[in-house]
């Protein structure tokens, strides 16, 4: 019986079937790397390809320049 491989993000460098560095994605059997989850590996949600691009909250919310309104300051 074979287990389904799961993808993990490497939180800390370690040696498994090869040397892994922080930030890499590792695909492994959950039973074989269960002792590493939480400290060295972080499980990636199934079906997730990459993190979405962050939205720029500053766009559209910035106030208009006082000079462009044509009013004088008091």
N, C-alpha and C positions, 0 to 999 in steps of 0.2 A: 504494500500500500504506500503510495507516495502522497506527500502533502503538497498543497499548492504554495508556490513561492509568493512571498509578499515583499513589497518595496519598503525600504527604510531610509531615512535621512541619517547620515553619520554625524553625531554630535561631538565625538572625540575620536581622534585617530587611534586605530588598532589594527592588529593583524588577524585576519581570518583565513580564507582561502588565498588571500593576497593582502598587501598592505592597503588600508583605507585611510584617507585623510578627511579632516573635518569638512563638511559641506557636500560630500559625494552622496550619490544614491546607491544603495546596496540592495540587491535582490537576494533573499535567503528564505530558508525554511523556518517558519515561526518557532517550531519546536527546538531547532538547533541554536537559535540566537535568543531564546527567551530570557536567558540570564543577562543579556546585554541591553534589553529594552528598558528605557527610562534613564539609564546612565550614559550609555554609549550610542544607542540607536533610538530613533523616534519613528514610529510607524507612520507611513503616508496613507491618507485616505484612498480607498480604491477608486479608480476612474479619474483621479486628479492628475492633470498633466503638468500644470505649473501654477504659480500663484498669480492672481489677477493683478493687472497694473494698478497702482494706487491712484485714486482720484485726487486731483489738485483742488483742494477746498478753497484756495484763495481766488480762483477764477470766478468772476462775476460778483464776488462779495466785496471787492475793493471799492472804496468810495471814489467818487469822481474828483479830479483835480480841481482845487478851488479856482485856479486861474482860468480853467475852461468854462466855468459857469458865468463869468462876467460880472459877478457881484464883488463889492469891496468888503473887506473885513471891517468890523466895527472897532 
